[in-house]
Amino acid sequence: MPGHAQDRAFVGNVVQAIEAYGSGALGPAEIPLDAVDRIVAIGSDGMMNAVAEARRARLKRYFRPDHRAIASINLPMR
């Protein structure tokens, strides 16, 4: 449960969460996605691939055409 008035809660994957935020399904966006010029994402290679594909397709309408995305892939330590 959100702890502050500006917090949002979502159950799903990161692509679905970004889409819900961008579409207004989570309420008014404090920072509209079309104002975002950089995305920094950290996660598994599978998640990074999903986000990269969605950013070029499903999520494209929400972001500025000139935004930059930076991804860091976490690998399991052995």
N, C-alpha and C positions, 0 to 999 in steps of 0.2 A: 504494500500500500504506500502511496506517496506520502512523504512526511511534511511537505511544504506546499503552499498554494500553487506555486509555479511548477511543481514536479508532475510528471506524467508516468503512468505505468502501462506496460504493454507486454503481452505474452505472444511470442512468435520469434521469427528469425530477424536478423538485422535489416535485411532488405524490406521485409514487411513493416518493420518499425519505422524506417525512413519514409516509406510510402504512406503510412498512416499519419505520421507527423506532417508530411508535405501536403497531404490532401485535406488536412484539418480534422481528421477523424479523432484526434486526441485533444481537440479544442484549438483555440486560436494559437498560432505559432508565435512565440516571443521573438524568435529570429527566423524570418522566412528563409526557406532554402535557396531562393533565388538571390539572396544577399550573401550567401556563402561563397567565398572564393578559394577556400582550401578545405580538403577533407584529409584527415589523418586517421587511418584505420589500422588496428592491430588485431591479429587473430591467426587462425589456422590457414593453411594454403587453400583448403576447400572454401572457407568463408571468404577469403580475399578474392578467389576466382568468381564466386557468386556475386559479390559486391561489384567487381569490375564489369561483369556481364550486365548486371542490372543497371549500373550507372550509364551504360551506353544504350540501354533499351528502356526498361520499365521506369527508371527513375530520371531519365534524361529531361523530361518536361519540368522537373522541379528545380534543377540546378542551372546556374549561369553557364553559357557555352564556353566561357574562358576559365572555368574553375580548374584547380589542380588537385590531383589526388595522390597521396603518398600512402603506401602500404608497408607494413612490417609484418613478416610472417614469423610466428612463434613456432619453434621446433621443439619436440620433446627432448629433454636432456637424458642422456644415456650414460 
